[in-house]
Amino acid sequence: MFPSAASIAPLLVTGLAPDQPEAAAEALAVLPDCCNTTDGMCLLPDGSFLMSVPNFNDESAPPLLIRVTADNRVEKFFEFPTPYPGLPAGLDRIRPMGICRGPNGDLYLADMQYMVDPYYKSRLWRLEVGADGRVANMALMANGLGVANGTAFHDGWVYITESVMEEGSHPLKSCVMRFRPDETDVQLADPLESDPHIITTYTSSLDLWRFGADGICFNSRGELLVGLFGEGEIWKATFDAAGNVTSNTLFAKAPGLLVNCDGMSCDRRTDKIYIADSASNAIRILWPDGKISTLGVNGDVIDTRSGLLDQPCEAMVRGDTVVVSNMDWPFPAMVNSAHYMPAVISVLRLER
């Protein structure tokens, strides 16, 4: 399970950004009271985007997806039935995390059950989208992940980060798994490390935040970038023409600057990658040559309506801006010290 505040000596993250930030965060949208914890985002072709709302801070609010329109109006997109029919008691609440979109419009969703049961109860879902653009059906693609986290769709495959491949492992084991978009009702292998869907594996030695592979995206060259959450490392995998992994190597690390690697996305025009650095309330920039700098950073936030970064968990390029999902779900030793309402989506403007 997640560490408790009592189990870890206070170690607030300070003095992390010797470089000058390029932009200041501001509010893009203030969310309604039905949203208290947000996570993954997915850009749609019309410039609108979807956002996962697991509502971890207060689960009396149902889990849902919201849509933010091209002109930044917030609307409910889909509310997950709770309890969800056919799922085991205690695991019958969908806990939506990473979300991505396939070329036919279907959505692929990580469902993280780790807080309820750390032993391989998390799931991957396909949300089948009808001609009206709404969710018409949910199909369970795979069951048996430890921490279903970030997702990406690339070149005909669905990718998902498994942040805790082996509970209790030292060093911590994590991986990336890959699925065909039409796979259904897959029961993953036990032990998970033997499952053929795994394409890359990682180890993490730091124990403060025991999450491994988390943020995930592809650059314009089709290379896979994966962030190890607790290590503050970015790894890069390459593929051959048949889609086989040919290399998986450490690409970037900046001790004292990049602390966490949460959700991230690539600006294909520049191949810069924008990374949510949760612990330090920052958005970092990974340059194509491996350099890391800061797009925006701020201290602890009480007035959430300000739009300042508040434990950012996802950074998504949208035109000439980076949209930020603020999880605001406090963990030990992070700048974010407490949860406040309302939940707010932040935005930082890029210089061109």
C-alpha positions, -999 to 999 in steps of 0.1 A, spaced: 0 0 0 10 37 -1 32 48 27 16 67 56 27 101 68 36 85 101 59 60 86 82 85 68 101 113 84 91 147 70 113 156 40 96 184 22 110 189 -13 127 223 -15 153 241 -36 146 219 -66 148 243 -95 181 261 -101 169 270 -136 144 297 -143 108 285 -151 95 295 -185 58 301 -176 34 306 -147 4 283 -142 -31 297 -143 -66 283 -141 -80 268 -172 -112 255 -156 -126 252 -121 -143 218 -117 -177 212 -101 -180 196 -66 -185 161 -81 -148 162 -90 -123 161 -60 -94 141 -75 -84 141 -112 -58 121 -131 -53 111 -168 -62 131 -198 -69 123 -235 -70 149 -263 -98 146 -288 -96 156 -325 -118 187 -321 -95 202 -294 -116 191 -265 -102 166 -240 -113 140 -216 -101 137 -180 -103 108 -155 -119 116 -122 -112 87 -97 -122 109 -67 -98 93 -43 -99 121 -18 -137 115 -12 -151 83 -26 -187 94 -17 -185 111 -51 -188 86 -80 -159 80 -104 -164 96 -138 -149 110 -170 -154 147 -177 -150 165 -210 -135 199 -214 -147 215 -246 -125 233 -271 -137 266 -255 -130 252 -220 -165 244 -208 -167 215 -184 -193 188 -188 -199 153 -176 -189 127 -202 -195 94 -185 -202 83 -150 -191 47 -141 -219 26 -126 -212 21 -89 -212 -7 -79 -201 -19 -114 -221 -50 -124 -203 -84 -123 -173 -73 -103 -163 -87 -69 -175 -69 -38 -149 -43 -27 -135 -42 -62 -167 -31 -79 -158 6 -80 -139 17 -112 -109 38 -103 -100 55 -136 -64 66 -141 -46 68 -175 -68 72 -206 -59 72 -243 -78 71 -275 -75 47 -305 -79 58 -341 -115 45 -343 -125 66 -313 -125 39 -286 -110 47 -253 -85 26 -232 -86 31 -195 -64 20 -166 -84 10 -135 -62 11 -104 -74 -10 -75 -41 -10 -56 -54 10 -26 -81 -17 -21 -60 -48 -28 -23 -46 -38 -23 -81 -51 -31 -79 -88 -67 -67 -89 -62 -37 -112 -76 -37 -147 -75 -24 -183 -108 -15 -200 -119 -7 -235 -146 19 -236 -164 14 -269 -176 48 -283 -207 49 -305 -215 71 -335 -228 98 -312 -194 101 -295 -206 87 -262 -196 55 -244 -218 27 -256 -202 -3 -239 -173 -12 -215 -153 -43 -222 -128 -57 -197 -96 -62 -217 -73 -75 -189 -74 -83 -152 -45 -90 -129 -23 -58 -128 -8 -45 -96 -10 -8 -104 -26 0 -138 -14 35 -144 -4 54 -176 -17 45 -211 -8 52 -247 -20 41 -281 7 38 -308 9 21 -341 -20 -3 -335 -12 -12 -299 -24 -2 -265 4 4 -240 0 5 -202 25 11 -174 24 -14 -145 39 5 -116 42 -24 -91 49 -56 -110 59 -75 -79 45 -63 -45 72 -62 -19 101 -66 -43 134 -49 -34 144 -33 -57 108 -26 -69 100 -42 -102 77 -25 -128 71 -28 -165 53 -17 -196 27 -41 -211 13 -40 -247 -21 -53 -259 -39 -56 -291 -69 -32 -290 -94 -60 -295 -82 -82 -266 -109 -91 -241 -111 -109 -208 -74 -116 -205 -64 -130 -171 -27 -120 -167 -2 -146 -157 7 -154 -121 35 -145 -115 29 -114 -135 66 -112 -146 60 -143 -168 32 -127 -188 39 -123 -226 23 -89 -227 54 -74 -210 77 -56 -234 101 -37 -210 110 -40 -173 125 -17 -148 138 -17 -112 136 11 -86 158 13 -55 143 43 -37 117 35 -11 101 69 -4 75 66 -32 74 29 -43 60 34 -77 80 24 -108 69 29 -144 43 56 -146 44 84 -172 44 71 -208 45 87 -243 59 82 -278 80 108 -296 79 116 -333 104 88 -341 82 62 -325 105 58 -295 88 49 -262 96 72 -232 88 59 -197 92 77 -164 100 59 -132 79 78 -107 99 74 -75 133 74 -92 129 106 -113 143 87 -143 132 87 -179 139 55 -199 138 52 -237 129 20 -257 134 16 -294 117 -9 -318 125 -27 -350 102 -27 -381 83 -57 -367 76 -39 -334 101 -58 -313 120 -39 -286 156 -35 -297 168 -14 -267 156 -1 -234 181 23 -217 182 52 -192 178 84 -212 176 112 -187 180 120 -150 185 152 -131 190 147 -94 179 178 -74 156 189 -103 134 161 -116 120 143 -86 89 124 -98 80 113 -133 42 112 -134 21 117 -165 38 132 -195 32 140 -232 53 148 -263 50 179 -285 56 162 -318 65 196 -334 96 199 -312 100 165 -296 101 182 -262 84 161 -235 64 178 -207 65 159 -174 44 163 -143 69 163 -113 43 157 -86 65 160 -55 78 194 -64 47 210 -78 64 214 -112 62 207 -149 96 198 -163 108 198 -199 127 168 -214 146 181 -244 154 157 -274 191 157 -263 182 145 -227 185 179 -211 159 187 -184 146 222 -176 115 237 -159 84 250 -176 67 260 -144 70 255 -106 53 269 -75 50 262 -37 22 247 -17 -13 258 -28 -42 267 -5 -62 289 -30 -68 263 -57 -88 288 -78 -55 305 -86 -47 276 -110 -12 271 -95 2 236 -98 -11 214 -70 5 180 -71 4 178 -109 -1 142 -122 -4 147 -159 9 172 -184 -8 172 -218 3 193 -249 -28 211 -264 -18 235 -291 4 261 -277 -3 252 -241 4 225 -216 -28 215 -197 -22 200 -162 -43 177 -142 -37 184 -105 -43 153 -84 -40 171 -50 -40 138 -32 -13 144 -5 16 120 -1 44 122 25 74 144 16 57 163 -12 53 201 -15 15 196 -15 5 193 21 -33 191 21 -63 187 -1 -85 217 -9 -116 222 -30 -125 231 -57 -104 209 -80 -89 231 -108 -73 223 -141 -41 244 -147 -26 256 -180 8 269 -189 14 288 -221 43 278 -244 65 303 -262 68 298 -299 
